[in-house]
Amino acid sequence: MGEPDDGSNDGSRAVRAVRRILAELDFPVLASLGFVESDLDRLAELALADYFITMSPEPWTKAEVVAAFTSALHLEDRAT
């Protein structure tokens, strides 16, 4: 994916590559769409009501969905 081998073998190169690609595409992330921490609980409720999340091999808890949205909200903070 274009990231140089850093010997980490922990998947961090793939994460950096995806972040780079999203930035190059100017792909919107939650913060750039105006979402804030106080929106995450409602976003989690909406996600859990969506059909596609119910098809997950392992059910997601609300806490897991909120944690995923929290990470997504702070994507730009860690875009190094």
Rosetta blueprint (number, residue, H / E / L):
1 M L
2 G L
3 E L
4 P L
5 D L
6 D L
7 G L
8 S L
9 N L
10 D L
11 G L
12 S H
13 R H
14 A H
15 V H
16 R H
17 A H
18 V H
19 R H
20 R H
21 I H
22 L H
23 A H
24 E H
25 L L
26 D L
27 F L
28 P L
29 V L
30 L L
31 A H
32 S H
33 L H
34 G L
35 F L
36 V L
37 E H
38 S H
39 D H
40 L H
41 D H
42 R H
43 L H
44 A H
45 E H
46 L H
47 A H
48 L H
49 A L
50 D L
51 Y H
52 F H
53 I H
54 T H
55 M L
56 S L
57 P L
58 E L
59 P L
60 W L
61 T L
62 K H
63 A H
64 E H
65 V H
66 V H
67 A H
68 A H
69 F H
70 T H
71 S H
72 A H
73 L H
74 H L
75 L H
76 E H
77 D H
78 R H
79 A L
80 T L
